[in-house]
Amino acid sequence: MAHGTAAVAGPYVNVENNSAWLGTDFEVGVTETHVGYEFEAGEDVDIYVQAGPAFIHTEGEDTETEYSGKVGVEADVTEKLALYGEVMFITQDQTFDTDDLNLGTKVGVTYVF
């Protein structure tokens, strides 16, 4: 893909940490430990799915374990232009109840000079 991600075909492991601060005060950190699979959906299109436990550390509280995952697509429009989109989730109280499931999306365009 033109947007700079590593070319992966098949299974993989992805460990990612996202943290937030308010000024210089740490607020929360989420470490996701996913197992995933990426496959070609066409000549210039890749799809990936990944899921696993997410460890949530909020300042002053015990670390909580939830479940999280992502489904995404990456598509080369030209050699220099790529589009991507992702839907992600993380549980609340370890349930997949749609009333408590946190969902998010990410869409973007990458242009390589």
N, C-alpha and C positions, 0 to 999 in steps of 0.2 A: 504494500500500500504506500502511496506517496507521502502520507502524513507522518511518517517516521517511526511507526511502531515496528517492533521486531516481527519478522515473518515467522509465524507459528502455525503449524498444521498438526492437529491432533490435540492430545491432552497436555495440560500444563498446570502449574501451581502459581498463584498470584497472592502475595502478601502485601497489603497496602495499609498505611496509617494516615489518617486525616485528623488534624488537631485544630483547636480553636482557642484563641486568646482574646481577652477584652483588655486592650491596652497591653500591659506586660503581665497580666494575670491569666494563668492557664485556666481554661474553663472545662474542656472536654476533649478526649481523644478516642478515636475509634480505630481499632486494628482489625481488618478483615483478613481472614485466612481462607482463600478460596481454591477449590479445584475446578478446573474449567476445561472446555473443549472448544476449539476453533475449527471451522471448516469452510471450504470454498462453496459459495452459493452461485457462483458464476465466474466468468473469466476475471472480472475486476471487482468482485464483491466477496467479502468475508463476513461470516456471522460467528459470534461467540456466545457461550453461556457459561456462567461460573456461579458457584455458591459454596457456602460454608459458614463456620461460626464467626461471629464478630464480637470482639471484646471491647466493652465501653467503659472507659475510666473517666468519671466525673470528679473534679477536685473535691476532696473531703468525703467521698463516698466509696463504698466497696465497688470493685470492678464487676460489671454485669456481663453475662453472656447472652447474646441474641443470635439470630440467623440472618444472613444477608445474601444477596445475589444480584447478578447483572445479566442482561441480555443486550447484545449490541450488534450493530451492523457498520461496516466500513466499506466505502465504495469509491473507487478511483473514477473520476469524471474524465480527467485527462492525465497525462504524465505528471503534471504539476499541481493539479487540483483534486482534492479528495473531500468527501462528505462523510460524516459519522453521526451516529445516534445511539443512545443507550437508555434503557429503562432499568432502574435499580430499586431494590426493596431492602428493608430491614424490619424485623419483627419488633414488637413491643410485648413484653411479658412472655416471650417465646411462643406467641400464637400467630397463626396465619389468618386470623379473623380480619376481614376486610375493613372493619371499623377501626382496628388498631394497627393496621399494616402501614408503615411509612413508605411512600413511593416517591421517586424522583426521576427526572429525565435530564438528559444532556444531549444537545445537538450542536454541531459545529461544522466549520469549513476550514480546511488547511490548504494553504498555498505555499509551495516550495519554490524558492527563487533559483 
